[in-house]
């Protein structure tokens, strides 16, 4: 079989499907106006975009804006560009190979490595879900005075209910998420209109990089982790396969073009929301010299400084953000579990397991902290995400740069080099932060353990590459 033909064979012969209940369930018209085809492909980008405006982003952006003004806007801008680049590659992987990133990693790497990647992915999803569930619980508390522990349970259960709409078609889930995304966008458009921040400092903060101190680096890594979310790469490579596209190369090219447009539009919208949160924090809290440590504190300060309407809009946006991101986070957990482990469990059971992995730690953390320091909790969870990024980016770049896997859709050399540069950049920042946090001795131990693991896998699992399916 020729390399260019191999991806087509994967789609035709592969028995295991990502999100099997939604796989190729959305028809794409072959005739009619071009706008109908664009609308048929629209959707996956917006599902992915919610991860770039979730409560984890709120935590890092509120902390960054209230402490350093507009200085860290450039981190959001650069992170968003990196996210668009990686999400386009993720969509390309799913369209060309018919596999999501989890399935591709399982087949590409030897089994111990695949299991390690799965465990790291689960850690990232738990960290992300923790932020989303806590954010939703805080919003319910602010709007309806629901106790935080009860809010966590409500968030977990109503997400399962919303995902139940998948039995009526995947488009229903996309419509729900799109409505929530536009709610968040509308809320922050209103907030920015009320605040009317200065344009000059915003432009300077966006295009002139600066890191005022060590704390700014920590928050910047949190922004990076909250923006370029590792589990979103697994999610995007799966949900692009909900479209019933043809298997010819021309069909794949069309799908890649339309999904690229969908991704750029959706993530540009997410950039506005992400930047607006930091701008709001800088213009209101930073200007007053107040460092926001809790989401509840931000709500009360907005009520004092801008009035009750702005505080309510803030809470509504937080609730919509948390609800939409928990939907996609649960789907990502299901995709990773199916792709890495191929466990044949009913969808509701997989989602219940995924929800439990987030709800139990969230209740424990809220009970332990008493609901205090929510912003710091969100920042830490996003730094954990940043630490997981290389373990998702590196496999994505390797697989999409493999002609044996991608055929004629393989990454050009400049794309592969850019992807490697992004991965090394993120790894370097994480390494520097760990160096500062735990010291060179512990960091050296961690690196040594990684090398020992790699050597053991290389020696004792040499047969994996020859037996792996393509």
C-alpha positions as CSV (number, residue, x, y, z in Angstrom):
1,X,0.0,0.0,0.0
2,X,1.4,3.4,-0.9
3,X,1.8,5.9,1.9
4,X,-0.6,8.4,0.3
5,X,-3.3,5.7,0.3
6,X,-2.8,4.5,3.9
7,X,-4.9,7.2,5.7
8,X,-7.9,6.3,3.5
9,X,-7.6,2.6,4.4
10,X,-7.6,3.5,8.1
11,X,-11.0,5.2,7.8
12,X,-12.5,2.4,5.8
13,X,-11.2,-0.5,7.9
14,X,-10.9,0.8,11.4
15,X,-13.4,-0.8,13.7
16,X,-12.9,1.5,16.7
17,X,-14.5,4.9,16.5
18,X,-14.1,8.0,18.5
19,X,-17.4,9.1,20.0
20,X,-19.2,6.3,18.1
21,X,-22.6,7.6,18.8
22,X,-21.9,10.8,16.9
23,X,-19.3,9.6,14.3
24,X,-20.1,10.9,10.8
25,X,-23.6,11.8,12.0
26,X,-23.8,15.3,10.4
27,X,-24.4,15.4,6.7
28,X,-22.3,17.7,4.5
29,X,-24.1,18.9,1.3
30,X,-22.3,18.3,-1.9
31,X,-24.5,20.7,-3.9
32,X,-26.0,24.0,-3.3
33,X,-24.5,27.3,-2.3
34,X,-21.0,27.3,-0.7
35,X,-22.3,28.9,2.5
36,X,-24.3,25.7,3.2
37,X,-21.1,23.7,3.2
38,X,-19.4,26.2,5.5
39,X,-22.3,26.1,7.9
40,X,-22.2,22.3,7.9
41,X,-18.6,22.3,9.0
42,X,-19.1,25.1,11.6
43,X,-19.3,23.9,15.1
44,X,-16.2,22.0,16.2
45,X,-14.2,25.2,16.5
46,X,-16.7,26.7,18.9
47,X,-16.7,23.6,21.0
48,X,-13.0,23.8,21.3
49,X,-13.1,27.6,21.9
50,X,-14.9,27.2,25.2
51,X,-11.7,25.8,26.7
52,X,-10.1,29.2,26.0
53,X,-12.6,31.2,28.0
54,X,-13.3,28.8,30.8
55,X,-13.1,29.6,34.6
56,X,-9.4,28.7,34.5
57,X,-8.8,31.6,32.2
58,X,-10.8,33.8,34.5
59,X,-8.5,32.9,37.4
60,X,-5.2,33.6,35.5
61,X,-6.6,36.7,33.8
62,X,-8.0,38.3,36.9
63,X,-4.8,37.6,38.7
64,X,-2.7,39.0,35.9
65,X,-4.8,42.1,35.3
66,X,-5.2,43.1,38.9
67,X,-1.5,42.6,39.7
68,X,0.3,43.8,36.5
69,X,-2.3,45.8,34.6
70,X,-2.2,45.3,30.8
71,X,1.4,44.0,30.8
72,X,0.5,40.4,30.2
73,X,-1.9,40.8,27.3
74,X,0.9,39.8,25.0
75,X,0.9,36.3,26.7
76,X,-2.8,35.9,25.8
77,X,-2.1,37.0,22.2
78,X,0.9,34.7,21.7
79,X,-0.9,31.8,23.4
80,X,-3.9,32.2,21.2
81,X,-1.8,32.1,18.0
82,X,-0.1,29.0,19.3
83,X,-3.5,27.5,20.1
84,X,-4.8,28.2,16.6
85,X,-1.7,26.6,15.1
86,X,-2.0,23.5,17.2
87,X,-5.8,23.1,16.8
88,X,-5.5,23.3,13.0
89,X,-3.0,20.4,13.2
90,X,-5.3,18.5,15.5
91,X,-8.2,18.8,13.1
92,X,-6.0,17.8,10.2
93,X,-5.0,14.6,12.1
94,X,-8.6,13.6,12.7
95,X,-9.7,14.3,9.2
96,X,-6.8,12.6,7.4
97,X,-6.3,9.5,9.6
98,X,-9.9,9.0,10.9
99,X,-8.3,8.8,14.4
100,X,-8.3,11.2,17.3
101,X,-5.0,12.1,19.0
102,X,-5.5,9.5,21.8
103,X,-6.1,6.6,19.3
104,X,-3.1,7.8,17.2
105,X,-0.9,7.9,20.2
106,X,-2.0,4.4,21.2
107,X,-1.0,3.0,17.8
108,X,2.1,5.2,17.3
109,X,3.9,4.6,20.6
110,X,4.8,1.5,22.6
111,X,2.3,0.5,25.2
112,X,4.0,1.9,28.4
113,X,4.5,5.2,26.7
114,X,0.8,5.3,25.6
115,X,-0.3,4.4,29.1
116,X,1.9,7.2,30.5
117,X,0.5,9.7,28.0
118,X,-3.1,8.6,29.0
119,X,-2.4,9.1,32.7
120,X,-0.9,12.5,32.1
121,X,-3.9,13.4,29.9
122,X,-6.2,12.4,32.8
123,X,-4.3,14.6,35.2
124,X,-4.8,17.5,32.8
125,X,-8.5,16.8,32.4
126,X,-9.0,16.6,36.2
127,X,-7.1,19.9,36.7
128,X,-9.2,21.5,34.0
129,X,-12.4,20.1,35.3
130,X,-11.6,21.2,38.8
131,X,-11.4,24.8,37.6
132,X,-14.6,24.6,35.5
133,X,-16.6,22.9,38.3
134,X,-15.4,25.4,40.9
135,X,-16.1,28.3,38.6
136,X,-19.7,27.1,38.0
137,X,-20.2,26.5,41.7
138,X,-19.1,30.0,42.5
139,X,-21.4,31.5,39.9
140,X,-24.4,29.5,41.3
141,X,-23.4,30.8,44.7
142,X,-23.3,34.4,43.5
143,X,-26.5,34.3,41.5
144,X,-28.7,32.0,43.7
145,X,-26.8,31.7,47.0
146,X,-26.4,28.0,46.4
147,X,-23.7,26.5,48.8
148,X,-20.5,25.7,47.0
149,X,-20.5,22.0,47.7
150,X,-24.1,21.7,46.4
151,X,-23.1,23.9,43.4
152,X,-20.4,21.4,42.5
153,X,-22.9,18.5,42.5
154,X,-25.4,20.5,40.5
155,X,-22.8,21.3,37.9
156,X,-21.8,17.7,37.5
157,X,-25.3,16.4,37.2
158,X,-26.7,19.1,34.8
159,X,-23.7,18.5,32.4
160,X,-24.7,14.9,32.2
161,X,-28.2,16.0,31.4
162,X,-27.1,18.4,28.7
163,X,-24.9,15.7,27.1
164,X,-28.0,13.5,27.0
165,X,-29.1,15.7,24.2
166,X,-26.6,13.9,22.0
167,X,-29.2,11.2,21.5
168,X,-31.1,13.8,19.5
169,X,-28.0,14.6,17.4
170,X,-24.6,16.1,18.0
171,X,-25.8,19.4,16.5
172,X,-28.0,19.9,19.6
173,X,-24.9,19.8,21.8
174,X,-23.1,22.2,19.4
175,X,-26.2,24.6,19.6
176,X,-26.2,24.6,23.4
177,X,-22.4,25.3,23.6
178,X,-22.7,28.0,20.9
179,X,-25.5,29.7,22.8
180,X,-23.4,29.6,26.0
181,X,-20.3,31.0,24.2
182,X,-22.3,33.9,22.7
183,X,-23.7,34.6,26.2
184,X,-20.1,34.9,27.5
185,X,-19.1,37.1,24.6
186,X,-22.1,39.4,25.0
187,X,-21.5,39.8,28.7
188,X,-17.9,40.9,28.3
189,X,-18.8,43.2,25.4
190,X,-21.1,44.9,27.8
191,X,-18.4,45.0,30.5
192,X,-15.9,46.5,28.2
193,X,-18.4,49.1,27.0
194,X,-19.1,50.1,30.6
195,X,-15.4,50.3,31.5
196,X,-14.1,52.0,28.3
197,X,-10.4,51.1,29.0
198,X,-7.6,53.2,27.4
199,X,-6.5,51.9,24.0
200,X,-2.8,52.9,24.2
201,X,-1.9,50.7,27.2
202,X,-3.9,47.8,25.7
203,X,-2.0,47.9,22.4
204,X,1.3,48.2,24.3
205,X,0.5,45.3,26.5
206,X,-0.6,43.2,23.5
207,X,2.5,43.8,21.3
208,X,5.3,44.7,23.7
209,X,6.4,41.6,25.7
210,X,7.3,42.1,29.3
211,X,7.5,40.1,32.5
212,X,7.6,42.4,35.6
213,X,8.8,39.7,38.1
214,X,8.8,36.0,39.0
215,X,5.2,36.0,40.0
216,X,4.3,37.3,36.5
217,X,6.1,34.3,35.0
218,X,4.0,32.0,37.2
219,X,0.8,33.7,36.1
220,X,2.0,33.7,32.4
221,X,2.5,29.9,32.5
222,X,-1.0,29.7,33.9
223,X,-2.3,31.8,31.1
224,X,-0.5,29.6,28.6
225,X,-1.9,26.4,30.2
226,X,-5.4,27.9,30.3
227,X,-5.2,29.0,26.6
228,X,-3.4,26.1,24.9
229,X,-5.2,23.4,26.8
230,X,-3.8,19.9,26.2
231,X,-7.1,18.0,26.3
232,X,-8.6,20.3,23.6
233,X,-6.1,18.8,21.1
234,X,-7.7,15.3,21.8
235,X,-11.2,16.8,21.7
236,X,-10.8,18.6,18.3
237,X,-9.2,15.7,16.5
238,X,-12.3,13.7,17.5
239,X,-15.3,16.0,16.9
240,X,-14.2,16.9,13.4
241,X,-15.1,13.3,12.6
242,X,-18.8,14.0,13.3
243,X,-19.0,15.4,9.8
244,X,-20.0,12.8,7.1
245,X,-17.3,13.9,4.5
246,X,-16.1,11.8,1.6
247,X,-12.9,9.7,1.8
248,X,-11.2,11.1,-1.3
249,X,-8.2,13.4,-1.0
250,X,-10.3,16.3,-2.5
251,X,-12.9,15.8,0.2
252,X,-10.2,15.9,2.9
253,X,-8.8,19.1,1.5
254,X,-12.2,20.7,1.6
255,X,-12.8,19.5,5.2
256,X,-9.4,20.8,6.3
257,X,-10.0,24.2,4.7
258,X,-13.5,24.6,6.3
259,X,-12.3,23.4,9.7
260,X,-9.3,25.8,9.6
261,X,-11.7,28.7,9.0
262,X,-14.0,27.4,11.7
263,X,-11.1,27.2,14.1
264,X,-9.7,30.7,13.4
265,X,-13.1,32.4,13.7
266,X,-13.9,30.6,17.0
267,X,-10.5,31.1,18.6
268,X,-10.4,34.7,17.6
269,X,-13.7,35.1,19.5
270,X,-12.2,33.3,22.4
271,X,-9.2,35.7,22.3
272,X,-11.5,38.7,22.7
273,X,-13.2,37.1,25.8
274,X,-9.8,36.1,27.3
275,X,-8.3,39.5,26.7
276,X,-11.5,41.2,27.9
277,X,-11.2,39.5,31.3
278,X,-7.7,40.7,31.8
279,X,-8.6,44.2,30.5
280,X,-11.5,44.4,32.9
281,X,-9.3,43.4,35.8
282,X,-6.6,45.9,34.9
283,X,-9.1,48.8,34.3
284,X,-11.2,48.2,37.4
285,X,-9.1,46.3,40.0
286,X,-5.5,47.1,38.9
287,X,-6.3,50.8,38.6
288,X,-7.7,50.8,42.2
289,X,-4.6,48.9,43.4
290,X,-6.7,45.8,44.5
291,X,-5.3,42.3,43.9
292,X,-8.2,39.9,43.3
293,X,-7.8,36.7,45.2
294,X,-11.3,35.3,44.9
295,X,-14.0,35.2,42.2
296,X,-16.5,36.3,44.8
297,X,-14.2,39.3,45.6
298,X,-14.2,40.3,41.9
299,X,-18.0,40.2,41.9
300,X,-18.4,42.4,45.0
301,X,-15.8,44.9,43.7
302,X,-17.6,45.2,40.4
303,X,-20.8,45.8,42.3
304,X,-19.2,48.7,44.2
305,X,-17.2,50.2,41.3
306,X,-19.6,49.7,38.3
307,X,-22.9,48.8,39.8
308,X,-25.1,45.8,40.4
309,X,-25.8,45.2,36.7
310,X,-22.1,44.7,35.9
311,X,-21.7,42.3,38.9
312,X,-24.7,40.3,37.7
313,X,-23.4,40.1,34.1
314,X,-20.0,39.0,35.5
315,X,-21.7,36.1,37.3
316,X,-23.9,35.1,34.4
317,X,-20.8,35.0,32.1
318,X,-19.0,32.9,34.7
319,X,-21.9,30.4,34.9
320,X,-22.1,30.2,31.1
321,X,-18.4,29.7,30.8
322,X,-18.3,27.0,33.4
323,X,-21.3,25.1,32.0
324,X,-20.0,25.1,28.4
325,X,-16.5,24.1,29.4
326,X,-17.6,21.2,31.6
327,X,-19.6,19.9,28.6
328,X,-16.5,19.8,26.4
329,X,-14.3,18.7,29.2
330,X,-16.5,15.6,29.8
331,X,-16.4,14.8,26.1
332,X,-12.6,15.1,26.1
333,X,-12.4,12.7,29.0
334,X,-14.6,10.2,27.2
335,X,-12.5,10.6,24.0
336,X,-9.2,10.0,25.9
337,X,-10.5,7.0,27.8
338,X,-11.9,5.4,24.6
339,X,-8.9,6.2,22.5
340,X,-6.1,5.2,24.8
341,X,-7.7,2.3,26.6
342,X,-10.5,1.2,24.2
343,X,-12.7,0.4,27.1
344,X,-16.1,-0.6,25.8
345,X,-18.4,1.1,28.3
346,X,-21.7,2.8,27.7
347,X,-21.4,6.6,27.0
348,X,-23.4,7.6,30.1
349,X,-21.1,5.4,32.3
350,X,-17.9,6.9,30.8
351,X,-19.3,10.4,31.4
352,X,-20.2,9.6,34.9
353,X,-16.7,8.3,35.6
354,X,-15.2,11.4,34.0
355,X,-17.5,13.7,36.0
356,X,-16.7,11.9,39.3
357,X,-12.9,12.4,38.7
358,X,-13.6,16.2,38.7
359,X,-16.4,16.4,41.3
360,X,-14.7,14.5,44.1
361,X,-11.5,16.6,44.1
362,X,-13.5,19.8,43.7
363,X,-15.7,19.0,46.8
364,X,-12.6,18.0,48.7
365,X,-10.7,21.2,47.8
366,X,-13.7,23.5,48.5
367,X,-14.3,21.8,51.8
368,X,-10.6,22.1,52.7
369,X,-10.2,25.7,51.7
370,X,-13.7,26.9,52.8
371,X,-14.2,28.4,49.4
372,X,-11.4,30.9,49.9
373,X,-8.5,31.8,47.5
374,X,-10.5,30.6,44.4
375,X,-8.4,32.6,42.0
376,X,-5.2,31.1,43.3
377,X,-6.7,27.7,43.1
378,X,-7.6,28.3,39.4
379,X,-4.1,29.7,38.6
380,X,-2.5,26.6,40.1
381,X,-4.8,24.3,38.2
382,X,-3.8,26.0,34.9
383,X,-0.1,25.8,35.7
384,X,-0.7,22.0,36.0
385,X,-2.2,22.1,32.5
386,X,0.8,24.0,31.2
387,X,3.1,21.3,32.6
388,X,1.1,18.7,30.6
389,X,1.3,20.6,27.4
390,X,4.5,19.1,26.0
391,X,3.1,15.6,26.4
392,X,0.2,16.5,24.0
393,X,2.0,18.8,21.6
394,X,5.0,16.6,21.0
395,X,3.0,13.5,19.9
396,X,0.8,15.7,17.8
397,X,3.8,17.2,15.9
398,X,5.5,13.8,15.5
399,X,2.4,12.0,14.2
400,X,1.3,14.8,11.8
401,X,4.9,15.0,10.5
402,X,5.0,11.3,9.7
403,X,4.4,10.7,6.0
404,X,3.6,7.0,6.7
405,X,0.7,8.2,8.8
406,X,-0.4,11.3,6.9
407,X,0.4,10.6,3.3
408,X,0.4,13.7,1.1
409,X,-1.1,15.7,4.1
410,X,2.1,15.4,6.1
411,X,3.3,18.6,7.7
412,X,5.6,20.7,5.5
413,X,9.1,21.0,7.0
414,X,8.5,24.6,8.2
415,X,5.3,23.5,10.0
416,X,7.2,20.6,11.7
417,X,10.0,23.0,12.7
418,X,7.5,25.6,14.0
419,X,5.7,22.9,16.0
420,X,8.9,21.6,17.5
421,X,9.8,25.2,18.4
422,X,6.5,25.7,20.2
423,X,7.0,22.4,22.1
424,X,10.6,23.4,23.1
425,X,9.4,26.8,24.1
426,X,6.7,25.5,26.4
427,X,9.0,22.8,27.8
428,X,11.7,25.4,28.5
429,X,9.3,27.7,30.4
430,X,8.0,24.8,32.4
431,X,11.5,23.6,33.2
432,X,12.5,27.1,34.4
433,X,9.4,27.4,36.6
434,X,10.2,23.9,38.1
435,X,13.8,25.0,38.6
436,X,12.6,28.0,40.6
437,X,9.9,26.1,42.5
438,X,11.5,22.8,43.5
439,X,15.2,23.5,42.9
440,X,17.8,21.9,40.6
441,X,18.2,18.7,42.6
442,X,14.6,17.6,42.4
443,X,14.3,18.7,38.8
444,X,17.4,16.6,37.9
445,X,15.7,13.6,39.7
446,X,12.6,14.1,37.7
447,X,14.5,14.3,34.4
448,X,16.6,11.2,35.4
449,X,13.4,9.2,36.2
450,X,12.1,10.2,32.7
451,X,15.3,9.0,31.1
452,X,15.2,5.7,33.0
453,X,11.6,5.1,31.9
454,X,12.6,5.9,28.3
455,X,15.5,3.5,28.3
456,X,13.5,0.7,29.9
457,X,10.7,1.1,27.3
458,X,13.3,1.2,24.5
459,X,15.0,-2.0,25.6
460,X,12.1,-4.2,26.8
461,X,9.4,-3.1,24.4
462,X,11.3,-3.1,21.2
463,X,8.6,-5.1,19.4
464,X,6.0,-2.4,19.8
465,X,6.8,-0.4,16.6
466,X,6.8,-3.5,14.4
467,X,3.4,-4.7,15.8
468,X,1.7,-1.4,16.0
469,X,-1.2,-0.9,13.7
470,X,-1.2,2.1,11.4
